[in-house]
Each structure stands twice: as structure tokens, then as C-alpha cells.
Amino acid sequence: MQVILRPVQGETSVKDREEPGHARQFEDETCSRTDRTTGHPDRRPECRARLFLVLEEADTKTARPLEFELPRDAVKLMDSHLATRSPLLCPSGTRFLFPKRSGDRPVGPNALSARIAKRVRKETGLVMNAHLFRHFAVMVWLDANPGGYEVARRLLGHSDLSHTINMYSGLEIKAATRAFSDLINEKKGG
């Protein structure tokens, strides 16, 4: 899987994508220029793009394409990463989010996963691999939204809701109990 930043004009369907596993930007035509110094897309506040992570059929276990719009704060983190990595880590203007030092291709998935695990351990002391982020995201979601399996299914890209329920039921017991207690207290007070 590759993650590639690429500005485009107008929205297209997942089927129209040319490269697997890339981040896709949608920008207004008036803001489609690139910064001459860095080679990166224009990031003036009025030109903030919508950025999508796109996974093609070949990049998913279910052989179904997935497309997620990235939150603005994630886009800001990516902008910061892009601004500080060049020219220290790779040639300016490279199209990959995590390129090899040469800038001609992305870091491989195993190397990227190892780098993520190393950074998480250094920053937090936790031992966590890249795949565990999927489980962590669902745990956070279900804790905040007991029984919210349909959203969890979509986040995970599962084709069948029963698979998600089988894998994650029980994670939200404390949150469900808390939500029920809050409901009872609300009914008593109202």
C-alpha cells in the first residue's frame, strides 16, 4: 500500500483512482498552485483541501475499496511533517508521505510499521504495532458509543456486521452501563 499526496480538481469515484492506497486532495481551482519552495500544495487557510485516504480493492482484506476523509487536525499534522522533512530526509517535492530517502518510492509497509512502533514506544512507553491502531480506534468508538457497531464495521472495512460484533462485543460494557445509569438518573430527575 502507498500513501500519496496528490492535488486534483473535482471529485471522482474510487474506481477512477490511478494509484492504490493514496491520499487524495480535492481543491478549488483558484488554489491549485504549489509552493515554489517546497513543491507542496498551497496551504493558505482559504485553500485548505479536503484530503482522503483511499484504499483500492487490492489493499484490503475484503477486496472492497475504502475511502476516508481525513480530519483537519490530521491534515495539519501531515502538513507539518511535509514542511519539516524536506530537504533533510528526502528531495523536495516528492509525492510520497513516507518516502525512501531517495524520494523515488515509498517506505515499505514493514519498515513503516516498525518505525511507527518505535516512535509510539519512545513517546508513550507502549508496545503497539500499526495493526493495533484499528482495534484501538474501535475500542475508543465503542466506549463513547456503546452498541455503535455499524460505524465500527465501516471504520474497519468489514463486509459483514456480525463479524464486527463477534470480534468486539463486550468492549463497551462499562460505557453501556454508564449510559444506562445516566438514562435512569435523567428519568428520575425529569
C-alpha positions, 0 to 999 in steps of 0.5 A: 500500500502507498500513501500519496499526496496528490492535488486534483480538481473535482471529485471522482469515484474510487474506481477512477483512482490511478494509484492504490492506497493514496491520499487524495486532495480535492481543491478549488481551482483558484488554489491549485498552485504549489509552493515554489519552495517546497513543491507542496500544495498551497496551504493558505487557510482559504485553500485548505483541501479536503484530503482522503485516504483511499484504499483500492480493492487490492489493499484490503482484506475484503477486496472492497475499496475504502475511502476516508476523509481525513480530519483537519487536525490530521491534515495539519499534522501531515502538513507539518511533517511535509514542511519539516522533512524536506530537504533533510530526509528526502528531495523536495517535492516528492509525492510520497508521505513516507518516502525512501530517502531517495524520494523515488518510492515509498517506505515499505509497509514493514519498515513503516510499521516498525518505525511507527512502533518505535516512535509510539514506544519512545513517546508513550512507553507502549508496545503497539504495532500499526495493526493495533491502531484499528482495534484501538480506534474501535475500542475508543468508538465503542466506549463513547458509543456503546452498541455503535457497531455499524460505524465500527464495521465501516471504520474497519472495512468489514463486509459483514456486521456480525463479524464486527460484533463477534470480534468486539462485543463486550468492549463497551460494557462499562460505557453501556452501563454508564449510559444506562445509569445516566438514562435512569438518573435523567428519568428520575430527575425529569 
